[in-house]
Amino acid sequence: MNVRRLIPTAALAGAVALGATALTACSGAGAVGSKDGKLGVTASFYPLQFVAEQIGKEHVKVDGLTKPGVEPHDLEITPKQTAQLGEADVVLYLKNLQPAVDKAVAQSGVKNVVDAATLTELEAHGASDHDHGAEPGHGEEGHAHQEGDEHSGEHAGEHDGHDHGGGTDPHVWLDPVKYAEIAKGVGAALEKADPDHAADYKKNTDELVGKLGALDTEFKDGLKNTASRTFITTHSAFGHLAERYGLDQEGIAGVDPESEPSPARMKELQAVAKKDNVTTVFFETLASDKTAKTLATDTGLKTDVLDPLEGITDKSQGTDYFEVMRSNLKNLQKALGAK
């Protein structure tokens, strides 16, 4: 009889233990937040991780969901990572950039979720942001949104491997002005989540915004006078940057770096390169450079790196956001013939 009594008791104990585990997993301020008494922040990929580290400094413990060297668009989330998300005090992500992250965030039940897409304005940019009727070298006037582009309807579906929220371009961090707006929003979120250190978060936010303002000036001055305003890139990630500095991005593929261009697009780019005095085809560190090299060989152009800063690896031209952005500026100046 004692034996029979023990069985339900053991089962009950197991159920209680399971219930306690489930409660811990669902708790907003779980294990990540309580590590060394720091605020636990989970960032979906490098640009948001960098902002959180710069603003949070010693008060936060930042975990990144996208490991260095992984293409963020292709990220798959493990059940373990989804559970860890649920333990974060603050989650930072950019909606429509990484579908797997969007799903995991929705399931996580975290109270403090910051969608960087709501902190600044995302615009539509496609593989071709170029007004083919404009004269090169006219800065903003020679620049057109993709919606007004005579080729936009023809190529939109062909180049955009992912639907980024109704055709908007998620790569806002490549525009230092928009990135500064994101920084302010992240700073405000950290202040709200951890009011005890609000003064430090505010000071660090102001400092980061100041540095981004200086970077914006460097780009503005550095790209003011160039022989050409057009650059060709494998990954159409630079629409916001092009828009900011009056340049024309011609993407071989779309916002998804892995999509293959059509022969018609390759032919069109050869014509653009000739017409607009293009010297260089840019590729990025995280995706294959095969297409860039093919186009460069066919057109007699050089190749160089333009980094969309979706992750930092030992192949990156710099160790953080600012260093890589300055490398991008130098490479653009060289390709565009900056005076």
N, C-alpha and C positions, 0 to 999 in steps of 0.2 A: 504493500500500500504506500509506503514511504517513497518507493521508486516512482510510482505513478504520480505522486504529488510533486516530485522534483521536476518532472518533465514540463508541466505548464509553467512552473516558477522560472525555469531556465529560459523557456520561450519568451516569457514576459520580460525577463531581464534583457534578452536580446532585442526585443521590440523597443524597450525604453532607450537602450543604447543607440539603436538605429534612429529613433526619433530625435535624440540629442544631436546626433551627427547631422541630420537633415536641418535642424534648427540652426546649427553653426554655419552650415553651407549657405543658408538663406539670409543669415544676418548681414546687415549692411556694413557694419564696422567689424569685420571678421579678422582673421589671422594677419592679412596683409597690413591692415591699418594699425594693428597693435605692435608691429615689429619695432622695437626700440622706441616706442612711443611716437613714431613718425606717422605722418599722413600717408596712407597707401594710395598711390596713383597708378592706374594702368592706362598706358597710352597705346593706341592701335598701331602706330608706326613712327618712324624716326622724327619727322618734323614736330609732331606733338610731344614726343618724348623729350626732345631738345628744349622746347618751350617750358615744359613742366620742370625740368632739371634747372634751367636758368632762373626760373621764378621761385621755385620751391627751395632750392639749394639744400641746406642742412636739415630743413624741417620735413622733407618728403622722402619717401622711398618710391622710386619710379620703376615700374616694370613695363617692358615693351612687348607687345604681342607678336610683332614681326621681327624675326631675328635678322642680324646683318647678313646680306647676301641673298635674302629671299625677296622675290619680286612681290611687292605688296598686293598687286591686283589679283595674284594667284593664291593668296594665303588661305590655307584651310585651318580651321580651329579645332583643336582636340577637345573631348569632353572635359579633360583636366583643366584646360585653359578657360573653358566656359565656367567651370566651378570657381576658378581663381578670380575671374571677373566679378563673380557674386560676392567675393570677399573684399573687393577694393572699396576705399572710401570715396574715390572720385575716378570716373572713367572718361577718358578723352578719346574721341574718334571723329572721323570725317565721313558722314553718311554718303552712301553711293560710291565710295571709292573701293571698299572691300566688302562685297556682299556677305561673306562668312562672318565678318565682324558685326555687321548690322544685325544679323540674326542672333548672334551670341549676346549682344548688348540687350536686345529686346527680351531675351530669356533670363537675363542675369538678375533682374529685380533690384539693381543698384539705384540708390536714391539720387546721388549726385552724378548725373550723366551730362557731359558737355559735347554737343555736336558742333565741331568747328565750322561746319557749313553755315550755321546760323549766326556766326560772329562776324562774317564779312559777306560781300556779295559775290556769288559765283556767276560767271557769264558763260555763254556758249561759244566755244572755239572748236574748230574741227581740224582736219588734216590740212586744209587750206584756209588761211586767214588773210589771203592776199587779194586785194582789189587789182585785177589784172589790167585795168585801164589806167592805173595810177603811175605816175613817174616815180622811179626809185629816188630816194633821197629827200622826200618831202615830209618825212616824219609822220606826225599824226594824220595829216590830210591824206596821205597816200595809203592810209590803213583802213581796212573795213572789217566789220564783224563777219563771221561766217554766214550769218543769215542773208547778208547782202551780196554774198559772193556768187558770181554767175555759175560757179561749179558746185555750189554747196549741195544742191539737191542731187546732183549727179553722183557725188562722191560720199555723201554723209554716211549712208549705210555701209559703204564699202570699207571705210577706214575705222569706224568706231566699233571695236570688238565688244565693248561693254556699254550698256545703257547707263550713263552716269546721271541719273535723275533728270530725265527729260532733256538730255543733250548738254547739260552744263559741264563745264570743265572743272574738275575738282582740284587741279594743281595750283591752288591759290598761294601756297607758301613760297612759290618761286617769284612772287611779286612782294618785295620787302614791305610795301605799304599795307597790303592786305594781311601779310604775316604779322605785322605790328597790331592790326585790329584783332587778330586771333589771340595774340599775346595778352592784350588788355582783357579779353573775355576769359581767358584761362586764369589770369591773375585774380579777377573778380570771383571766379568759382572757387579758387583756393582760399581766398579770404573768407568766403561764406562757409566753406567746409571746416576751416580751422581758424576761427576768429582770434584765438590767442596770439597768432603770429601774423595777423593782418597787416600790421605796419611794415614788417619785413617783406611780405609778398608785394605790397604796393611799391616799396622802394626798388625791389628787384625788377618789377614790371616796368617801371619808369626807365630804369637803366637799360633794359633790353630794347624797349621802344626807341630810346635814344640811339642805340647802336644800329638798329634797323633803319632809322632815319639817315644816319651817316652812310650806310650802305646804299640806300636809295640815291643819295646825292652822288656817290661814286659812279653808279650805273648811269645816271642822268648825264653827268659830265663826260664820262668815258665813251658814251655812245652818241653824243651830240652830233659830231661831224664824222660821217663814215662814207666810204666810196659806194657802198651798197646798203640797202635797208633789209635785204631778204636773206634769211638763212634756212637751210634745208636740214631737217632732223628726222631720225628714224621714229622717234616717239613724240607724238603731238602733245607734249606736256608743257610747252612754253608759251601758250596763248596769252596767259595773264601777264607774263614778263614782256612779251612782244607788245601787247596793248599798252602797258605802262610806258615803254620807252620808244614808241612809234616805229617798231620793227614789224616785219612780215614773216610769220612762221609758215614754212611749207613742210608739212609732215609727209613722210613716205607712208607710214602707217597712221592709224588713228591714236586715240587716247590709250588704247591697249597696245603696249609695245610689241606684242607677239603676233599681231595680225599681219597677214601677208598682203602687200600691195598688188594691184592688178598690173598687167603689162601696159595698159592704157595710162595708168597713173605714172608709171616709170617714164613713159614717153613724154608725158606732160611736164614732168619735173626736169627732164633734159632741156626742154624748150624754155622753161622758167629760168633755169641756171644760165642759159645763154643770154636771154633777154635782160636779166636783172644783175648781171655781173657777179654771179655767185662763185666763190672760190672753193668752198668747203662743204662737205656733207658730215653732219654731226651724228655720232652714235653715243650710246650711254654705257655705263659700266655694268649694269645689272642685266642687260639684254644682249642678244646676239648682234654682232656688227656685220653679219654677212650681207644684208640688204644694202647697208651704207656702202660697203666696199664694192658691191656689184655696180651700184649707181655711179660711184666715184670713178671706177674703171671705165665705164661706158662714156662718161662725160669728161674724163681727164681732170677730175677735181681731186682735191686733197681730202683726207678724213681727219677728224679731231673729236674730242670728247666734250659733250654738253651734258652735265649730270643733273637729272631731275630730282636728286637729293631725297629719294625715297628710302634710302638706307646708306649707311657708311660702312665700307669694307676696307681692307688693306690696299685695294686697288683704287680707292677714291683719291681724287686730287686735293686732299686736305683731310683734317681729322674732325672737323665739325661744320655746322651749317655755314658759318661766315667764311671759313677758308675755302670751302668748295664753291660757294657763290662767287668769291673773288677769282677763283680759277675759271669759272664759267665766263665771268666778265672779260678776263684776259683772252680767253679763246674766242669769244665773240668779237672783241676788238680786232684781233688778228685776222679773223675770217672776213669781217666786214670792211677791213681797211680803214680803221679809225685813224683820224688825223690828230 
